[in-house]
Amino acid sequence: MDARFNMLDNEIAVKFFKRFANASLVIHQSPLPKSTQELVSLRASQINGCGWCIDMHTKEAAAAGETSVRLNLVAAWRESTVFTEAERAALALAEEGTRLADAHHGVSDETWAQVRKHYDDDQIAALVSLVAVINAANRLAVIVHQQGGSYEPGMFAAVLS
């Protein structure tokens, strides 16, 4: 499958991506741990079938020191022992916030209580924003068939600078 459209070769798309990246920068500069940001982005991207974003967030996480064991177990985080309770709460929020159409109640009260237990208000704001942003990014990449495999850590930041 070839990409349908190169969003980085279009003036309007590049303008949009620069603004999108600026919004994402707020999250990246937040007190939400970077490892949690990458794990959440990876999990939502797995659910949405976004090869480009899976490639990006796996490589960015590895470049930042995340272990291959944890990266390999993100898809089965409930059946693994390598994630903290806080990370498990964030991953549950990512799943429930991504699968809104699958659950008529959206994010469960139980998941929300776990998020409140482990994160302060600034971290929660970043986490909720991150789930929204990664889902938007997944949709953009999936719509145009942006394929994974060629991403290099730091590549996205370099393209938009």
Chimera marker file (.cmm) of the C-alpha trace (Angstrom):
<marker_set name="trace">
<marker id="1" x="0.000" y="0.000" z="0.000" r="1" g="1" b="0" radius="0.5"/>
<marker id="2" x="1.412" y="3.351" z="-1.029" r="1" g="1" b="0" radius="0.5"/>
<marker id="3" x="0.747" y="6.618" z="0.737" r="1" g="1" b="0" radius="0.5"/>
<marker id="4" x="-2.216" y="8.369" z="-0.835" r="1" g="1" b="0" radius="0.5"/>
<marker id="5" x="-0.978" y="11.876" z="-0.221" r="1" g="1" b="0" radius="0.5"/>
<marker id="6" x="2.234" y="13.397" z="1.111" r="1" g="1" b="0" radius="0.5"/>
<marker id="7" x="1.083" y="15.766" z="3.815" r="1" g="1" b="0" radius="0.5"/>
<marker id="8" x="4.594" y="17.197" z="4.165" r="1" g="1" b="0" radius="0.5"/>
<marker id="9" x="4.669" y="18.295" z="0.517" r="1" g="1" b="0" radius="0.5"/>
<marker id="10" x="1.531" y="20.415" z="0.810" r="1" g="1" b="0" radius="0.5"/>
<marker id="11" x="1.649" y="23.998" z="2.068" r="1" g="1" b="0" radius="0.5"/>
<marker id="12" x="-1.675" y="23.849" z="3.919" r="1" g="1" b="0" radius="0.5"/>
<marker id="13" x="-0.840" y="20.509" z="5.528" r="1" g="1" b="0" radius="0.5"/>
<marker id="14" x="2.583" y="21.744" z="6.644" r="1" g="1" b="0" radius="0.5"/>
<marker id="15" x="1.009" y="24.865" z="8.188" r="1" g="1" b="0" radius="0.5"/>
<marker id="16" x="-1.457" y="22.633" z="10.009" r="1" g="1" b="0" radius="0.5"/>
<marker id="17" x="1.272" y="20.247" z="11.202" r="1" g="1" b="0" radius="0.5"/>
<marker id="18" x="3.347" y="23.127" z="12.587" r="1" g="1" b="0" radius="0.5"/>
<marker id="19" x="0.386" y="24.298" z="14.667" r="1" g="1" b="0" radius="0.5"/>
<marker id="20" x="-0.418" y="20.724" z="15.645" r="1" g="1" b="0" radius="0.5"/>
<marker id="21" x="3.192" y="20.230" z="16.718" r="1" g="1" b="0" radius="0.5"/>
<marker id="22" x="3.064" y="23.441" z="18.762" r="1" g="1" b="0" radius="0.5"/>
<marker id="23" x="-0.007" y="22.150" z="20.590" r="1" g="1" b="0" radius="0.5"/>
<marker id="24" x="1.820" y="18.872" z="21.195" r="1" g="1" b="0" radius="0.5"/>
<marker id="25" x="4.797" y="20.778" z="22.574" r="1" g="1" b="0" radius="0.5"/>
<marker id="26" x="2.650" y="21.855" z="25.541" r="1" g="1" b="0" radius="0.5"/>
<marker id="27" x="2.194" y="18.177" z="26.388" r="1" g="1" b="0" radius="0.5"/>
<marker id="28" x="5.861" y="17.312" z="25.831" r="1" g="1" b="0" radius="0.5"/>
<marker id="29" x="6.911" y="20.126" z="28.174" r="1" g="1" b="0" radius="0.5"/>
<marker id="30" x="4.394" y="19.128" z="30.850" r="1" g="1" b="0" radius="0.5"/>
<marker id="31" x="5.208" y="17.277" z="34.079" r="1" g="1" b="0" radius="0.5"/>
<marker id="32" x="3.680" y="14.071" z="32.668" r="1" g="1" b="0" radius="0.5"/>
<marker id="33" x="6.629" y="11.638" z="32.534" r="1" g="1" b="0" radius="0.5"/>
<marker id="34" x="8.080" y="11.261" z="29.047" r="1" g="1" b="0" radius="0.5"/>
<marker id="35" x="7.986" y="7.471" z="29.295" r="1" g="1" b="0" radius="0.5"/>
<marker id="36" x="4.258" y="7.644" z="30.076" r="1" g="1" b="0" radius="0.5"/>
<marker id="37" x="3.722" y="9.955" z="27.106" r="1" g="1" b="0" radius="0.5"/>
<marker id="38" x="5.382" y="7.490" z="24.738" r="1" g="1" b="0" radius="0.5"/>
<marker id="39" x="3.632" y="4.430" z="26.206" r="1" g="1" b="0" radius="0.5"/>
<marker id="40" x="0.214" y="6.116" z="25.910" r="1" g="1" b="0" radius="0.5"/>
<marker id="41" x="0.950" y="7.273" z="22.356" r="1" g="1" b="0" radius="0.5"/>
<marker id="42" x="2.112" y="3.796" z="21.408" r="1" g="1" b="0" radius="0.5"/>
<marker id="43" x="-0.957" y="2.078" z="22.884" r="1" g="1" b="0" radius="0.5"/>
<marker id="44" x="-3.465" y="4.385" z="21.194" r="1" g="1" b="0" radius="0.5"/>
<marker id="45" x="-1.589" y="3.981" z="17.915" r="1" g="1" b="0" radius="0.5"/>
<marker id="46" x="-1.723" y="0.187" z="18.238" r="1" g="1" b="0" radius="0.5"/>
<marker id="47" x="-5.475" y="0.304" z="18.791" r="1" g="1" b="0" radius="0.5"/>
<marker id="48" x="-5.948" y="2.606" z="15.793" r="1" g="1" b="0" radius="0.5"/>
<marker id="49" x="-3.670" y="0.553" z="13.524" r="1" g="1" b="0" radius="0.5"/>
<marker id="50" x="-1.399" y="3.496" z="12.755" r="1" g="1" b="0" radius="0.5"/>
<marker id="51" x="1.888" y="2.035" z="11.513" r="1" g="1" b="0" radius="0.5"/>
<marker id="52" x="3.522" y="5.446" z="11.174" r="1" g="1" b="0" radius="0.5"/>
<marker id="53" x="2.773" y="6.437" z="14.772" r="1" g="1" b="0" radius="0.5"/>
<marker id="54" x="3.657" y="2.997" z="16.161" r="1" g="1" b="0" radius="0.5"/>
<marker id="55" x="7.001" y="3.271" z="14.373" r="1" g="1" b="0" radius="0.5"/>
<marker id="56" x="7.557" y="6.819" z="15.605" r="1" g="1" b="0" radius="0.5"/>
<marker id="57" x="6.659" y="6.281" z="19.250" r="1" g="1" b="0" radius="0.5"/>
<marker id="58" x="8.464" y="2.959" z="19.545" r="1" g="1" b="0" radius="0.5"/>
<marker id="59" x="11.664" y="4.491" z="18.181" r="1" g="1" b="0" radius="0.5"/>
<marker id="60" x="11.350" y="7.732" z="20.156" r="1" g="1" b="0" radius="0.5"/>
<marker id="61" x="10.769" y="5.755" z="23.362" r="1" g="1" b="0" radius="0.5"/>
<marker id="62" x="13.747" y="3.478" z="22.683" r="1" g="1" b="0" radius="0.5"/>
<marker id="63" x="15.958" y="6.478" z="21.904" r="1" g="1" b="0" radius="0.5"/>
<marker id="64" x="14.916" y="7.976" z="25.253" r="1" g="1" b="0" radius="0.5"/>
<marker id="65" x="15.968" y="4.786" z="27.051" r="1" g="1" b="0" radius="0.5"/>
<marker id="66" x="12.748" y="2.768" z="27.197" r="1" g="1" b="0" radius="0.5"/>
<marker id="67" x="13.429" y="-0.983" z="27.302" r="1" g="1" b="0" radius="0.5"/>
<marker id="68" x="12.466" y="-3.353" z="24.520" r="1" g="1" b="0" radius="0.5"/>
<marker id="69" x="10.675" y="-5.560" z="27.066" r="1" g="1" b="0" radius="0.5"/>
<marker id="70" x="8.300" y="-2.770" z="28.062" r="1" g="1" b="0" radius="0.5"/>
<marker id="71" x="7.779" y="-1.635" z="24.469" r="1" g="1" b="0" radius="0.5"/>
<marker id="72" x="7.001" y="-5.189" z="23.394" r="1" g="1" b="0" radius="0.5"/>
<marker id="73" x="4.493" y="-5.619" z="26.210" r="1" g="1" b="0" radius="0.5"/>
<marker id="74" x="2.486" y="-2.417" z="25.731" r="1" g="1" b="0" radius="0.5"/>
<marker id="75" x="-0.141" y="-4.263" z="23.681" r="1" g="1" b="0" radius="0.5"/>
<marker id="76" x="-0.569" y="-6.736" z="26.565" r="1" g="1" b="0" radius="0.5"/>
<marker id="77" x="0.005" y="-4.376" z="29.478" r="1" g="1" b="0" radius="0.5"/>
<marker id="78" x="-2.763" y="-5.929" z="31.579" r="1" g="1" b="0" radius="0.5"/>
<marker id="79" x="-1.035" y="-9.322" z="31.364" r="1" g="1" b="0" radius="0.5"/>
<marker id="80" x="2.440" y="-8.069" z="32.250" r="1" g="1" b="0" radius="0.5"/>
<marker id="81" x="4.346" y="-7.033" z="35.347" r="1" g="1" b="0" radius="0.5"/>
<marker id="82" x="6.623" y="-4.352" z="33.927" r="1" g="1" b="0" radius="0.5"/>
<marker id="83" x="4.371" y="-1.304" z="34.264" r="1" g="1" b="0" radius="0.5"/>
<marker id="84" x="3.808" y="0.791" z="37.364" r="1" g="1" b="0" radius="0.5"/>
<marker id="85" x="0.330" y="1.354" z="38.768" r="1" g="1" b="0" radius="0.5"/>
<marker id="86" x="0.477" y="4.930" z="37.468" r="1" g="1" b="0" radius="0.5"/>
<marker id="87" x="1.413" y="3.743" z="33.976" r="1" g="1" b="0" radius="0.5"/>
<marker id="88" x="-1.366" y="1.157" z="34.090" r="1" g="1" b="0" radius="0.5"/>
<marker id="89" x="-3.863" y="3.916" z="34.924" r="1" g="1" b="0" radius="0.5"/>
<marker id="90" x="-2.568" y="6.001" z="32.009" r="1" g="1" b="0" radius="0.5"/>
<marker id="91" x="-2.743" y="3.039" z="29.631" r="1" g="1" b="0" radius="0.5"/>
<marker id="92" x="-6.315" y="2.279" z="30.737" r="1" g="1" b="0" radius="0.5"/>
<marker id="93" x="-7.265" y="5.914" z="30.103" r="1" g="1" b="0" radius="0.5"/>
<marker id="94" x="-5.596" y="5.763" z="26.695" r="1" g="1" b="0" radius="0.5"/>
<marker id="95" x="-7.537" y="2.639" z="25.756" r="1" g="1" b="0" radius="0.5"/>
<marker id="96" x="-10.904" y="3.855" z="27.011" r="1" g="1" b="0" radius="0.5"/>
<marker id="97" x="-10.377" y="7.333" z="25.560" r="1" g="1" b="0" radius="0.5"/>
<marker id="98" x="-9.433" y="5.810" z="22.201" r="1" g="1" b="0" radius="0.5"/>
<marker id="99" x="-12.243" y="3.254" z="22.082" r="1" g="1" b="0" radius="0.5"/>
<marker id="100" x="-15.068" y="5.701" z="22.753" r="1" g="1" b="0" radius="0.5"/>
<marker id="101" x="-17.371" y="4.023" z="20.242" r="1" g="1" b="0" radius="0.5"/>
<marker id="102" x="-16.849" y="0.641" z="21.932" r="1" g="1" b="0" radius="0.5"/>
<marker id="103" x="-18.098" y="1.767" z="25.333" r="1" g="1" b="0" radius="0.5"/>
<marker id="104" x="-21.189" y="3.884" z="25.744" r="1" g="1" b="0" radius="0.5"/>
<marker id="105" x="-19.816" y="5.408" z="28.946" r="1" g="1" b="0" radius="0.5"/>
<marker id="106" x="-16.414" y="6.402" z="27.564" r="1" g="1" b="0" radius="0.5"/>
<marker id="107" x="-13.811" y="6.455" z="30.330" r="1" g="1" b="0" radius="0.5"/>
<marker id="108" x="-15.001" y="4.453" z="33.327" r="1" g="1" b="0" radius="0.5"/>
<marker id="109" x="-15.240" y="5.897" z="36.820" r="1" g="1" b="0" radius="0.5"/>
<marker id="110" x="-12.816" y="3.202" z="37.982" r="1" g="1" b="0" radius="0.5"/>
<marker id="111" x="-10.183" y="4.240" z="35.450" r="1" g="1" b="0" radius="0.5"/>
<marker id="112" x="-10.720" y="7.914" z="36.236" r="1" g="1" b="0" radius="0.5"/>
<marker id="113" x="-10.270" y="7.212" z="39.964" r="1" g="1" b="0" radius="0.5"/>
<marker id="114" x="-6.969" y="5.450" z="39.244" r="1" g="1" b="0" radius="0.5"/>
<marker id="115" x="-5.788" y="8.375" z="37.113" r="1" g="1" b="0" radius="0.5"/>
<marker id="116" x="-6.738" y="10.826" z="39.911" r="1" g="1" b="0" radius="0.5"/>
<marker id="117" x="-4.877" y="8.652" z="42.422" r="1" g="1" b="0" radius="0.5"/>
<marker id="118" x="-1.592" y="8.716" z="40.490" r="1" g="1" b="0" radius="0.5"/>
<marker id="119" x="-1.478" y="12.066" z="38.696" r="1" g="1" b="0" radius="0.5"/>
<marker id="120" x="-1.858" y="15.713" z="39.704" r="1" g="1" b="0" radius="0.5"/>
<marker id="121" x="-4.063" y="18.182" z="37.820" r="1" g="1" b="0" radius="0.5"/>
<marker id="122" x="-1.307" y="19.334" z="35.438" r="1" g="1" b="0" radius="0.5"/>
<marker id="123" x="-0.388" y="15.763" z="34.589" r="1" g="1" b="0" radius="0.5"/>
<marker id="124" x="-4.044" y="14.863" z="34.066" r="1" g="1" b="0" radius="0.5"/>
<marker id="125" x="-4.521" y="17.844" z="31.751" r="1" g="1" b="0" radius="0.5"/>
<marker id="126" x="-1.497" y="16.688" z="29.757" r="1" g="1" b="0" radius="0.5"/>
<marker id="127" x="-2.670" y="13.062" z="29.745" r="1" g="1" b="0" radius="0.5"/>
<marker id="128" x="-6.186" y="13.876" z="28.528" r="1" g="1" b="0" radius="0.5"/>
<marker id="129" x="-4.749" y="16.240" z="25.894" r="1" g="1" b="0" radius="0.5"/>
<marker id="130" x="-2.255" y="13.578" z="24.813" r="1" g="1" b="0" radius="0.5"/>
<marker id="131" x="-4.996" y="10.997" z="24.255" r="1" g="1" b="0" radius="0.5"/>
<marker id="132" x="-6.867" y="13.518" z="22.091" r="1" g="1" b="0" radius="0.5"/>
<marker id="133" x="-3.766" y="14.549" z="20.133" r="1" g="1" b="0" radius="0.5"/>
<marker id="134" x="-2.485" y="11.034" z="19.433" r="1" g="1" b="0" radius="0.5"/>
<marker id="135" x="-5.917" y="9.945" z="18.250" r="1" g="1" b="0" radius="0.5"/>
<marker id="136" x="-6.004" y="12.919" z="15.866" r="1" g="1" b="0" radius="0.5"/>
<marker id="137" x="-2.491" y="12.099" z="14.630" r="1" g="1" b="0" radius="0.5"/>
<marker id="138" x="-3.462" y="8.460" z="14.105" r="1" g="1" b="0" radius="0.5"/>
<marker id="139" x="-6.440" y="9.469" z="12.032" r="1" g="1" b="0" radius="0.5"/>
<marker id="140" x="-4.394" y="11.803" z="9.854" r="1" g="1" b="0" radius="0.5"/>
<marker id="141" x="-1.788" y="9.131" z="9.139" r="1" g="1" b="0" radius="0.5"/>
<marker id="142" x="-4.279" y="6.299" z="8.598" r="1" g="1" b="0" radius="0.5"/>
<marker id="143" x="-6.445" y="8.347" z="6.212" r="1" g="1" b="0" radius="0.5"/>
<marker id="144" x="-3.503" y="9.062" z="3.885" r="1" g="1" b="0" radius="0.5"/>
<marker id="145" x="-1.924" y="5.586" z="4.379" r="1" g="1" b="0" radius="0.5"/>
<marker id="146" x="1.276" y="6.974" z="5.916" r="1" g="1" b="0" radius="0.5"/>
<marker id="147" x="3.248" y="3.774" z="6.463" r="1" g="1" b="0" radius="0.5"/>
<marker id="148" x="5.606" y="2.934" z="9.272" r="1" g="1" b="0" radius="0.5"/>
<marker id="149" x="9.146" y="1.698" z="8.970" r="1" g="1" b="0" radius="0.5"/>
<marker id="150" x="11.150" y="4.683" z="7.824" r="1" g="1" b="0" radius="0.5"/>
<marker id="151" x="10.920" y="6.911" z="10.896" r="1" g="1" b="0" radius="0.5"/>
<marker id="152" x="14.154" y="7.995" z="12.586" r="1" g="1" b="0" radius="0.5"/>
<marker id="153" x="14.128" y="9.465" z="16.124" r="1" g="1" b="0" radius="0.5"/>
<marker id="154" x="13.841" y="13.267" z="15.983" r="1" g="1" b="0" radius="0.5"/>
<marker id="155" x="12.710" y="13.193" z="12.357" r="1" g="1" b="0" radius="0.5"/>
<marker id="156" x="9.279" y="14.735" z="12.945" r="1" g="1" b="0" radius="0.5"/>
<marker id="157" x="10.718" y="17.665" z="14.901" r="1" g="1" b="0" radius="0.5"/>
<marker id="158" x="13.292" y="18.292" z="12.167" r="1" g="1" b="0" radius="0.5"/>
<marker id="159" x="10.694" y="18.334" z="9.391" r="1" g="1" b="0" radius="0.5"/>
<marker id="160" x="8.554" y="20.921" z="11.186" r="1" g="1" b="0" radius="0.5"/>
<marker id="161" x="11.324" y="23.271" z="12.277" r="1" g="1" b="0" radius="0.5"/>
<link id1="1" id2="2" r="1" g="1" b="0" radius="0.2"/>
<link id1="2" id2="3" r="1" g="1" b="0" radius="0.2"/>
<link id1="3" id2="4" r="1" g="1" b="0" radius="0.2"/>
<link id1="4" id2="5" r="1" g="1" b="0" radius="0.2"/>
<link id1="5" id2="6" r="1" g="1" b="0" radius="0.2"/>
<link id1="6" id2="7" r="1" g="1" b="0" radius="0.2"/>
<link id1="7" id2="8" r="1" g="1" b="0" radius="0.2"/>
<link id1="8" id2="9" r="1" g="1" b="0" radius="0.2"/>
<link id1="9" id2="10" r="1" g="1" b="0" radius="0.2"/>
<link id1="10" id2="11" r="1" g="1" b="0" radius="0.2"/>
<link id1="11" id2="12" r="1" g="1" b="0" radius="0.2"/>
<link id1="12" id2="13" r="1" g="1" b="0" radius="0.2"/>
<link id1="13" id2="14" r="1" g="1" b="0" radius="0.2"/>
<link id1="14" id2="15" r="1" g="1" b="0" radius="0.2"/>
<link id1="15" id2="16" r="1" g="1" b="0" radius="0.2"/>
<link id1="16" id2="17" r="1" g="1" b="0" radius="0.2"/>
<link id1="17" id2="18" r="1" g="1" b="0" radius="0.2"/>
<link id1="18" id2="19" r="1" g="1" b="0" radius="0.2"/>
<link id1="19" id2="20" r="1" g="1" b="0" radius="0.2"/>
<link id1="20" id2="21" r="1" g="1" b="0" radius="0.2"/>
<link id1="21" id2="22" r="1" g="1" b="0" radius="0.2"/>
<link id1="22" id2="23" r="1" g="1" b="0" radius="0.2"/>
<link id1="23" id2="24" r="1" g="1" b="0" radius="0.2"/>
<link id1="24" id2="25" r="1" g="1" b="0" radius="0.2"/>
<link id1="25" id2="26" r="1" g="1" b="0" radius="0.2"/>
<link id1="26" id2="27" r="1" g="1" b="0" radius="0.2"/>
<link id1="27" id2="28" r="1" g="1" b="0" radius="0.2"/>
<link id1="28" id2="29" r="1" g="1" b="0" radius="0.2"/>
<link id1="29" id2="30" r="1" g="1" b="0" radius="0.2"/>
<link id1="30" id2="31" r="1" g="1" b="0" radius="0.2"/>
<link id1="31" id2="32" r="1" g="1" b="0" radius="0.2"/>
<link id1="32" id2="33" r="1" g="1" b="0" radius="0.2"/>
<link id1="33" id2="34" r="1" g="1" b="0" radius="0.2"/>
<link id1="34" id2="35" r="1" g="1" b="0" radius="0.2"/>
<link id1="35" id2="36" r="1" g="1" b="0" radius="0.2"/>
<link id1="36" id2="37" r="1" g="1" b="0" radius="0.2"/>
<link id1="37" id2="38" r="1" g="1" b="0" radius="0.2"/>
<link id1="38" id2="39" r="1" g="1" b="0" radius="0.2"/>
<link id1="39" id2="40" r="1" g="1" b="0" radius="0.2"/>
<link id1="40" id2="41" r="1" g="1" b="0" radius="0.2"/>
<link id1="41" id2="42" r="1" g="1" b="0" radius="0.2"/>
<link id1="42" id2="43" r="1" g="1" b="0" radius="0.2"/>
<link id1="43" id2="44" r="1" g="1" b="0" radius="0.2"/>
<link id1="44" id2="45" r="1" g="1" b="0" radius="0.2"/>
<link id1="45" id2="46" r="1" g="1" b="0" radius="0.2"/>
<link id1="46" id2="47" r="1" g="1" b="0" radius="0.2"/>
<link id1="47" id2="48" r="1" g="1" b="0" radius="0.2"/>
<link id1="48" id2="49" r="1" g="1" b="0" radius="0.2"/>
<link id1="49" id2="50" r="1" g="1" b="0" radius="0.2"/>
<link id1="50" id2="51" r="1" g="1" b="0" radius="0.2"/>
<link id1="51" id2="52" r="1" g="1" b="0" radius="0.2"/>
<link id1="52" id2="53" r="1" g="1" b="0" radius="0.2"/>
<link id1="53" id2="54" r="1" g="1" b="0" radius="0.2"/>
<link id1="54" id2="55" r="1" g="1" b="0" radius="0.2"/>
<link id1="55" id2="56" r="1" g="1" b="0" radius="0.2"/>
<link id1="56" id2="57" r="1" g="1" b="0" radius="0.2"/>
<link id1="57" id2="58" r="1" g="1" b="0" radius="0.2"/>
<link id1="58" id2="59" r="1" g="1" b="0" radius="0.2"/>
<link id1="59" id2="60" r="1" g="1" b="0" radius="0.2"/>
<link id1="60" id2="61" r="1" g="1" b="0" radius="0.2"/>
<link id1="61" id2="62" r="1" g="1" b="0" radius="0.2"/>
<link id1="62" id2="63" r="1" g="1" b="0" radius="0.2"/>
<link id1="63" id2="64" r="1" g="1" b="0" radius="0.2"/>
<link id1="64" id2="65" r="1" g="1" b="0" radius="0.2"/>
<link id1="65" id2="66" r="1" g="1" b="0" radius="0.2"/>
<link id1="66" id2="67" r="1" g="1" b="0" radius="0.2"/>
<link id1="67" id2="68" r="1" g="1" b="0" radius="0.2"/>
<link id1="68" id2="69" r="1" g="1" b="0" radius="0.2"/>
<link id1="69" id2="70" r="1" g="1" b="0" radius="0.2"/>
<link id1="70" id2="71" r="1" g="1" b="0" radius="0.2"/>
<link id1="71" id2="72" r="1" g="1" b="0" radius="0.2"/>
<link id1="72" id2="73" r="1" g="1" b="0" radius="0.2"/>
<link id1="73" id2="74" r="1" g="1" b="0" radius="0.2"/>
<link id1="74" id2="75" r="1" g="1" b="0" radius="0.2"/>
<link id1="75" id2="76" r="1" g="1" b="0" radius="0.2"/>
<link id1="76" id2="77" r="1" g="1" b="0" radius="0.2"/>
<link id1="77" id2="78" r="1" g="1" b="0" radius="0.2"/>
<link id1="78" id2="79" r="1" g="1" b="0" radius="0.2"/>
<link id1="79" id2="80" r="1" g="1" b="0" radius="0.2"/>
<link id1="80" id2="81" r="1" g="1" b="0" radius="0.2"/>
<link id1="81" id2="82" r="1" g="1" b="0" radius="0.2"/>
<link id1="82" id2="83" r="1" g="1" b="0" radius="0.2"/>
<link id1="83" id2="84" r="1" g="1" b="0" radius="0.2"/>
<link id1="84" id2="85" r="1" g="1" b="0" radius="0.2"/>
<link id1="85" id2="86" r="1" g="1" b="0" radius="0.2"/>
<link id1="86" id2="87" r="1" g="1" b="0" radius="0.2"/>
<link id1="87" id2="88" r="1" g="1" b="0" radius="0.2"/>
<link id1="88" id2="89" r="1" g="1" b="0" radius="0.2"/>
<link id1="89" id2="90" r="1" g="1" b="0" radius="0.2"/>
<link id1="90" id2="91" r="1" g="1" b="0" radius="0.2"/>
<link id1="91" id2="92" r="1" g="1" b="0" radius="0.2"/>
<link id1="92" id2="93" r="1" g="1" b="0" radius="0.2"/>
<link id1="93" id2="94" r="1" g="1" b="0" radius="0.2"/>
<link id1="94" id2="95" r="1" g="1" b="0" radius="0.2"/>
<link id1="95" id2="96" r="1" g="1" b="0" radius="0.2"/>
<link id1="96" id2="97" r="1" g="1" b="0" radius="0.2"/>
<link id1="97" id2="98" r="1" g="1" b="0" radius="0.2"/>
<link id1="98" id2="99" r="1" g="1" b="0" radius="0.2"/>
<link id1="99" id2="100" r="1" g="1" b="0" radius="0.2"/>
<link id1="100" id2="101" r="1" g="1" b="0" radius="0.2"/>
<link id1="101" id2="102" r="1" g="1" b="0" radius="0.2"/>
<link id1="102" id2="103" r="1" g="1" b="0" radius="0.2"/>
<link id1="103" id2="104" r="1" g="1" b="0" radius="0.2"/>
<link id1="104" id2="105" r="1" g="1" b="0" radius="0.2"/>
<link id1="105" id2="106" r="1" g="1" b="0" radius="0.2"/>
<link id1="106" id2="107" r="1" g="1" b="0" radius="0.2"/>
<link id1="107" id2="108" r="1" g="1" b="0" radius="0.2"/>
<link id1="108" id2="109" r="1" g="1" b="0" radius="0.2"/>
<link id1="109" id2="110" r="1" g="1" b="0" radius="0.2"/>
<link id1="110" id2="111" r="1" g="1" b="0" radius="0.2"/>
<link id1="111" id2="112" r="1" g="1" b="0" radius="0.2"/>
<link id1="112" id2="113" r="1" g="1" b="0" radius="0.2"/>
<link id1="113" id2="114" r="1" g="1" b="0" radius="0.2"/>
<link id1="114" id2="115" r="1" g="1" b="0" radius="0.2"/>
<link id1="115" id2="116" r="1" g="1" b="0" radius="0.2"/>
<link id1="116" id2="117" r="1" g="1" b="0" radius="0.2"/>
<link id1="117" id2="118" r="1" g="1" b="0" radius="0.2"/>
<link id1="118" id2="119" r="1" g="1" b="0" radius="0.2"/>
<link id1="119" id2="120" r="1" g="1" b="0" radius="0.2"/>
<link id1="120" id2="121" r="1" g="1" b="0" radius="0.2"/>
<link id1="121" id2="122" r="1" g="1" b="0" radius="0.2"/>
<link id1="122" id2="123" r="1" g="1" b="0" radius="0.2"/>
<link id1="123" id2="124" r="1" g="1" b="0" radius="0.2"/>
<link id1="124" id2="125" r="1" g="1" b="0" radius="0.2"/>
<link id1="125" id2="126" r="1" g="1" b="0" radius="0.2"/>
<link id1="126" id2="127" r="1" g="1" b="0" radius="0.2"/>
<link id1="127" id2="128" r="1" g="1" b="0" radius="0.2"/>
<link id1="128" id2="129" r="1" g="1" b="0" radius="0.2"/>
<link id1="129" id2="130" r="1" g="1" b="0" radius="0.2"/>
<link id1="130" id2="131" r="1" g="1" b="0" radius="0.2"/>
<link id1="131" id2="132" r="1" g="1" b="0" radius="0.2"/>
<link id1="132" id2="133" r="1" g="1" b="0" radius="0.2"/>
<link id1="133" id2="134" r="1" g="1" b="0" radius="0.2"/>
<link id1="134" id2="135" r="1" g="1" b="0" radius="0.2"/>
<link id1="135" id2="136" r="1" g="1" b="0" radius="0.2"/>
<link id1="136" id2="137" r="1" g="1" b="0" radius="0.2"/>
<link id1="137" id2="138" r="1" g="1" b="0" radius="0.2"/>
<link id1="138" id2="139" r="1" g="1" b="0" radius="0.2"/>
<link id1="139" id2="140" r="1" g="1" b="0" radius="0.2"/>
<link id1="140" id2="141" r="1" g="1" b="0" radius="0.2"/>
<link id1="141" id2="142" r="1" g="1" b="0" radius="0.2"/>
<link id1="142" id2="143" r="1" g="1" b="0" radius="0.2"/>
<link id1="143" id2="144" r="1" g="1" b="0" radius="0.2"/>
<link id1="144" id2="145" r="1" g="1" b="0" radius="0.2"/>
<link id1="145" id2="146" r="1" g="1" b="0" radius="0.2"/>
<link id1="146" id2="147" r="1" g="1" b="0" radius="0.2"/>
<link id1="147" id2="148" r="1" g="1" b="0" radius="0.2"/>
<link id1="148" id2="149" r="1" g="1" b="0" radius="0.2"/>
<link id1="149" id2="150" r="1" g="1" b="0" radius="0.2"/>
<link id1="150" id2="151" r="1" g="1" b="0" radius="0.2"/>
<link id1="151" id2="152" r="1" g="1" b="0" radius="0.2"/>
<link id1="152" id2="153" r="1" g="1" b="0" radius="0.2"/>
<link id1="153" id2="154" r="1" g="1" b="0" radius="0.2"/>
<link id1="154" id2="155" r="1" g="1" b="0" radius="0.2"/>
<link id1="155" id2="156" r="1" g="1" b="0" radius="0.2"/>
<link id1="156" id2="157" r="1" g="1" b="0" radius="0.2"/>
<link id1="157" id2="158" r="1" g="1" b="0" radius="0.2"/>
<link id1="158" id2="159" r="1" g="1" b="0" radius="0.2"/>
<link id1="159" id2="160" r="1" g="1" b="0" radius="0.2"/>
<link id1="160" id2="161" r="1" g="1" b="0" radius="0.2"/>
</marker_set>
